[in-house]
Amino acid sequence: YGGGQVGWGGGAYGGMPGGYDMGGGMGFIPPTNVTYTLQVPDHLIPVILGRGGSNIKEIKEMTQATIRVSQKGEYAPGTQNRTITIEGPVHAASYAHQLVSAKIPNH
């Protein structure tokens, strides 16, 4: 499911990397944050969230990444999939993505 997309930058939709030097300076500065987007079938969301959101809370505390799950009824266009968005510094978001993906059955 999803596999995830990685977007660089701080905008709501990913966007440009956060630190291009357009000439004569220090060169490329890697962006500070990344965004992963997962599309997950609606019926699997409770497994990922855990009772009372306990799984997601634990992952947020462990990684310090921001994790957002679309509301019930808010589906990716043309699907019955909900969107999970994971944002944060590269190491935090990557680790959170691994942990969330591990909660998806048969993934």
Contact map, one row per residue, 1 for C-alpha under 8 A:
11100000000000000000000000000000000001111000000000000000000000000000000000000000000000000000000000000000001
11111000000000000000000000000000000011110000000000000000000000000000000000000000000000000000000000000000000
11111000000000000000000000000000000001100000000000000000000000000000000000000000000000000000000000000000000
01111100000000000000000000000000000111100000000000000000000000000000000000000000000000000000000000000000000
01111110000000000000000000000000001111000000000000000000000000000000000000000000000000000000000000000000000
00011111000001000000000000000000011110000000000000000000000000000000000000000000000000000000000000000000000
00001111100011100000000000000000011100000000000000000000000000000000000000000000000000000000000000000000000
00000111110001111100000000000010111000000000000000000000000000000000000000000000000000000000000000000000000
00000011111001111100000000000011111000000000000000000000000000000000000000000000000000000000000000000000000
00000001111101101100000000000000110000000000000000000000000000000000000000000000000000000000000000000000000
00000000111111100000000000000000000000000000000000000000000000000000000000000000000000000000000000000000000
00000000011111100000000000000000000000000000000000000000000000000000000000000000000000000000000000000000000
00000010001111100000000000000000000000000000000000000000000000000000000000000000000000000000000000000000000
00000111111111110000000000000000011000000000000000000000000000000000000000000000000000000000000000000000000
00000011111111111000000000000000000000000000000000000000000000000000000000000000000000000000000000000000000
00000001100001111100000000000000000000000000000000000000000000000000000000000000000000000000000000000000000
00000001110000111111000000000110000000000000000000000000000000000000000000000000000000000000000000000000000
00000001110000011111000000001111100000000000000000000000000000000000000000000000000000000000000000000000000
00000000000000001111100000011110000000000000000000000000000000000000000000000000000000000000000000000000000
00000000000000001111110000111100000000000000000000000000000000000000000000000000000000000000000000000000000
00000000000000000011111111111000000000000000000000000000000000000000000000000000000000000000000000000000000
00000000000000000001111110100000000000000000000000000000000000000000000000000000000000000000000000000000000
00000000000000000000111110100000000000000000000000000000000000000000000000000000000000000000000000000000000
00000000000000000000111111100000000000000000000000000000000000000000000000000000000000000000000000000000000
00000000000000000000111111100000000000000000000000000000000000000000000000000000000000000000000000000000000
00000000000000000000100111111000000000000000000000000000000000000000000000000000000000000000000000000000000
00000000000000000001111111111000000000000000000000000000000000000000000000000000000000000000000000000000000
00000000000000000011100001111100000000000000000000000000000000000000000000000000000000000000000000000000000
00000000000000000111100001111110000000000000000000000000000000000000000000000000000000000000000000000000000
00000000000000001111000000011111000000000000000000000000000000000000000000000000000000000000000000000000000
00000001100000001110000000001111110000000000000000000000000000000000000000000000000000000000000000000000000
00000000100000000100000000000111110000000000000000000000000000000000000000000000000000011100000000000000000
00000001110000000100000000000011111000000000000000000000000000000000000000000000000000111100000000000000000
00000111110001000000000000000011111100000000000000000000000000000000000000000000000000111100100000000000000
00001111100001000000000000000000111110000000000000000000000000000000000000000000000011110000100000000000000
00011110000000000000000000000000011111000000000000000000000000000000000000000000000011100000100010000000000
01011100000000000000000000000000001111100000000000000000000000000000000000000000001111000000000000000000000
11111000000000000000000000000000000111110000000000000000000000000000000000000000001110000000000000000000000
11110000000000000000000000000000000011111000000000000000000000000000000000010000111100000000000000000000000
11000000000000000000000000000000000001111101100000000000000000000000000000000000111100000000000000000000000
10000000000000000000000000000000000000111111100000000000000000000000000000000001110000000000000000000000000
00000000000000000000000000000000000000011111100000000000000000000000000100000001110000000000000000000000000
00000000000000000000000000000000000000001111110000000000000000000000000000000000000000000000000000000000000
00000000000000000000000000000000000000011111111100000000000000000000000000000000000000000000000000000001100
00000000000000000000000000000000000000011111111110000000000000000000000000000000010000000000000000000000000
00000000000000000000000000000000000000000011111111100000000000000000000000000000000000000000000000000000000
00000000000000000000000000000000000000000001111111000000000000000000000000000000000000000000000000000011000
00000000000000000000000000000000000000000001111111000011000000000000000000000000000000000000000000010011000
00000000000000000000000000000000000000000000111111111111000000000000000000000000000000000000000000000000000
00000000000000000000000000000000000000000000011111111111000000000000000000000000000000000000000000000000000
00000000000000000000000000000000000000000000010011111110000000000000000000000000000000000000000000000000000
00000000000000000000000000000000000000000000000011111100000000000000000000000000000000000000000000000000000
00000000000000000000000000000000000000000000000011111111100000000000000000000000000000000000000000000000000
00000000000000000000000000000000000000000000000011111111110000000000000000000000000000000000000000000000000
00000000000000000000000000000000000000000000000111101111111000000000000000000000000000000000000000000000000
00000000000000000000000000000000000000000000000111001111111100000010000000000000000000000000000000010000000
00000000000000000000000000000000000000000000000000001111111110000000000000000000000000000000000000000000000
00000000000000000000000000000000000000000000000000000111111111000000000000000000000000000000000000000000000
00000000000000000000000000000000000000000000000000000011111111110000000000000000000000000000000100110000000
00000000000000000000000000000000000000000000000000000001111111111110000000000000000000000000000100000000000
00000000000000000000000000000000000000000000000000000000111111111000000000000000000000000000000000000000000
00000000000000000000000000000000000000000000000000000000011111110000000000000000000000000000000000000000000
00000000000000000000000000000000000000000000000000000000001111111000000000000000000000000001101100000000000
00000000000000000000000000000000000000000000000000000000001111111100000000000000000000010001000000000000000
00000000000000000000000000000000000000000000000000000000000110111110000000000000000001111001100100000000000
00000000000000000000000000000000000000000000000000000000000100011111000000000000000011110000100000000000000
00000000000000000000000000000000000000000000000000000001000100001111100000000000000111100000000000000000000
00000000000000000000000000000000000000000000000000000000000000000111110000000000000111000000000000000000000
00000000000000000000000000000000000000000000000000000000000000000011111000000000011110000000000000000000000
00000000000000000000000000000000000000000000000000000000000000000001111101100000011100000000000000000000000
00000000000000000000000000000000000000000000000000000000000000000000111111000000010000000000000000000000000
00000000000000000000000000000000000000000100000000000000000000000000011111100000010000000000000000000000000
00000000000000000000000000000000000000000000000000000000000000000000001111100000000000000000000000000000000
00000000000000000000000000000000000000000000000000000000000000000000011111110000010000000000000000000000000
00000000000000000000000000000000000000000000000000000000000000000000010111111111111000000000000000000000000
00000000000000000000000000000000000000100000000000000000000000000000000001111111111000000000000000000000000
00000000000000000000000000000000000000000000000000000000000000000000000000111110000000000000000000000000000
00000000000000000000000000000000000000000000000000000000000000000000000000111111000000000000000000000000000
00000000000000000000000000000000000000000000000000000000000000000000000000111111100000000000000000000000000
00000000000000000000000000000000000000001100000000000000000000000000000000110111110000000000000000000000000
00000000000000000000000000000000000000111100000000000000000000000000000000110011111000000000000000000000000
00000000000000000000000000000000000000111100100000000000000000000000111101110001111100000000000000000000000
00000000000000000000000000000000000011110000000000000000000000000000110000110000111110000000000000000000000
00000000000000000000000000000000000011110000000000000000000000000011110000000000011111000000000000000000000
00000000000000000000000000000000001111000000000000000000000000000111100000000000001111100000000000000000000
00000000000000000000000000000000001110000000000000000000000000001111000000000000000111110000100110000000000
00000000000000000000000000000000111100000000000000000000000000001110000000000000000011111000100000000000000
00000000000000000000000000000001111000000000000000000000000000011100000000000000000001111111100000000000000
00000000000000000000000000000001110000000000000000000000000000001000000000000000000000111111100000000000000
00000000000000000000000000000001110000000000000000000000000000000000000000000000000000011111110000000000000
00000000000000000000000000000000000000000000000000000000000000000000000000000000000000011111111000000000000
00000000000000000000000000000000000000000000000000000000000000111000000000000000000000011111111100000000000
00000000000000000000000000000000011100000000000000000000000000101100000000000000000001111111111110000000000
00000000000000000000000000000000000000000000000000000000000000000000000000000000000000000111111111000000000
00000000000000000000000000000000000000000000000000000000000000100000000000000000000000000011111111100000000
00000000000000000000000000000000000000000000000000000000001100101000000000000000000001000001111111110000000
00000000000000000000000000000000000100000000000000000000000000000000000000000000000001000000111111111000000
00000000000000000000000000000000000000000000000000000000000000000000000000000000000000000000011111111100000
00000000000000000000000000000000000000000000000000000000001000000000000000000000000000000000001111111110000
00000000000000000000000000000000000000000000000100000001001000000000000000000000000000000000000111111111000
00000000000000000000000000000000000000000000000000000000000000000000000000000000000000000000000011111111001
00000000000000000000000000000000000000000000000000000000000000000000000000000000000000000000000001111111101
00000000000000000000000000000000000000000000001100000000000000000000000000000000000000000000000000111111100
00000000000000000000000000000000000000000001001100000000000000000000000000000000000000000000000000011111111
00000000000000000000000000000000000000000001000000000000000000000000000000000000000000000000000000000111111
00000000000000000000000000000000000000000000000000000000000000000000000000000000000000000000000000000001111
10000000000000000000000000000000000000000000000000000000000000000000000000000000000000000000000000001101111
